[in-house]
Amino acid sequence: MRAARVDDHGTDRARTGEQRDRQRYHGDVRPLLGYGKPEVERLAGRLLVVQYGETGSIGNGDYEQEIRSAVRARGIDPASLFPSRHLQSLVVGKRET
């Protein structure tokens, strides 16, 4: 697992988008807003089985590989746009509680 930055927080969304999504999905769409990454990982580790690995080495629902391919098709090295050793996470199961 990579060392987390102290200021690494979940993404923030505009309030109008949050209100729209709350109405659409009938609930809070940002329940972890304000929690740092270490706390989110601790909570996830208690409830979920999470696999970590570098981009491309584990399956994921992320669109980063598609973006890398499109950038490469334009003759640009995607390594210049993405951090090296970019770690991804993938939930692969639920822990028995």
Backbone hydrogen bonds, N-H to C=O, Kabsch-Sander energy under -0.5 kcal/mol:
donor,donor_aa,acceptor,acceptor_aa,energy
8,D,5,R,-1.5
9,H,7,D,-1.1
10,G,35,Y,-0.9
18,E,14,A,-2.2
19,Q,15,R,-2.9
20,R,16,T,-2.3
21,D,17,G,-2.6
22,R,18,E,-2.6
23,Q,19,Q,-2.0
24,R,20,R,-2.4
25,Y,21,D,-3.0
26,H,22,R,-0.8
27,G,22,R,-1.3
33,L,30,R,-1.6
35,Y,32,L,-2.2
37,K,8,D,-2.4
40,V,36,G,-2.1
41,E,37,K,-2.8
42,R,38,P,-2.0
43,L,39,E,-2.6
44,A,40,V,-2.7
45,G,41,E,-2.5
46,R,42,R,-1.2
47,L,43,L,-1.3
48,L,44,A,-3.8
49,V,93,G,-2.6
50,V,48,L,-0.7
51,Q,90,L,-3.0
53,G,88,Q,-1.8
55,T,86,H,-2.3
56,G,58,I,-0.5
57,S,54,E,-2.7
58,I,54,E,-0.6
67,I,63,Y,-2.0
68,R,64,E,-2.9
69,S,65,Q,-2.3
70,A,66,E,-2.3
71,V,67,I,-2.5
72,R,68,R,-2.5
73,A,69,S,-2.3
74,R,70,A,-0.8
74,R,71,V,-0.7
75,G,72,R,-1.9
76,I,71,V,-1.9
80,S,77,D,-1.8
81,L,78,P,-1.8
82,F,78,P,-1.7
86,H,83,P,-0.6
87,L,85,R,-0.6
88,Q,53,G,-3.3
90,L,51,Q,-2.2
92,V,49,V,-3.0
92,V,90,L,-0.5
93,G,49,V,-1.1
95,R,47,L,-2.4
